Amino acid sequence: MLRSVVGKSRKDRARGVEVFDVRVAGEDLVVISIPSDARALRDGLTRAEREITSGTLAGHSTAAIARLRGRSQRTIANQLASIYRKLGVSSRAELAARLFGEDDV
């Protein structure tokens, strides 16, 4: 449950991305809102891959995503590998940059 906002949202209006700094259960978190029509999400990702991508961008570990989805960590790791392959990236940082339209990471 969201308890308080730790600052204002930052928005990249050109790309439709919004970033919120929030505090949840005493932890400072960053929440990223990406429109469902974001470029990379249209690039042939399945619904499951889009959900895993969202979890990854939210900062969840592979284990946490596996728990949330009721799948094994190996399944999530395989799906992440598929996402990376489809989007031409090799890390979580590159994935985030790709979704935000940064081509030179």
Number of C-alpha atoms within 10 A of each C-alpha: 6 8 10 13 14 14 10 10 14 12 14 10 8 6 14 14 16 15 15 17 17 20 17 14 10 9 8 13 15 16 15 18 15 17 12 11 10 15 13 19 20 11 12 12 16 13 10 12 17 17 15 23 24 18 17 19 20 15 16 15 14 19 15 15 22 19 13 12 14 9 12 14 17 12 12 22 16 12 17 21 15 14 23 17 11 13 18 12 17 13 12 15 12 18 23 19 15 18 19 17 13 11 9 7 10
